[in-house]
Structure formats: structure tokens, C-alpha cells
Amino acid sequence: MLGLGLATTVGILNSLWYELRAVRAQPSERIEHLEAPRDAAAKPLL
């Protein structure tokens, strides 16, 4: 049972790594860069 759980965990991590690597490999032109709201950045948190 422990081996089956380990194999499942490795498979899930492998698929997540593949997805994250594919997202990171996209050209930067296709990724939208969002600007932070200027009002929120100007106000102090306290």
C-alpha cells in the first residue's frame, strides 16, 4: 500500500511539473501583464 501511495504522489507531482513547465515556456507576448491598482499601492496598510 505504501508503494502505491508513493507512486501516485510521484505521478501527481510529475504532471504538475509538466504543466508548470509548459506555462513557463510560453512567450511573454501572450501573457498579459496586470498592473497593480495605483490607489491600493499609495495607501499605507495601517
C-alpha positions in Angstrom: 0.0 0.0 0.0 2.8 2.4 0.8 4.4 1.8 -2.6 1.0 2.6 -4.4 0.7 5.8 -2.5 4.2 6.8 -3.3 3.7 6.0 -7.0 0.5 8.1 -7.0 2.3 11.0 -5.3 5.2 10.9 -7.8 2.7 10.8 -10.7 0.8 13.8 -9.5 4.0 15.8 -8.9 5.3 14.8 -12.3 2.1 16.0 -14.0 2.1 19.3 -12.1 5.7 19.9 -13.0 4.9 19.2 -16.7 2.0 21.7 -16.6 4.1 24.4 -14.8 7.0 24.0 -17.2 4.6 24.3 -20.2 3.2 27.6 -18.8 6.6 29.0 -18.1 7.8 28.1 -21.7 5.1 30.3 -23.3 6.4 33.5 -25.0 6.0 36.6 -22.8 3.9 38.3 -25.6 1.0 36.0 -24.9 1.0 36.6 -21.2 -0.9 39.6 -20.0 0.9 41.8 -17.5 -1.5 43.2 -15.0 -0.8 46.5 -13.3 -1.4 47.0 -9.6 -4.1 49.5 -8.8 -2.4 52.8 -8.1 -4.8 53.7 -5.2 -4.0 50.5 -3.3 -0.3 50.9 -3.7 -0.4 54.5 -2.4 -2.3 53.8 0.8 -0.5 52.5 3.9 -1.8 49.3 5.3 -2.2 50.6 8.8 
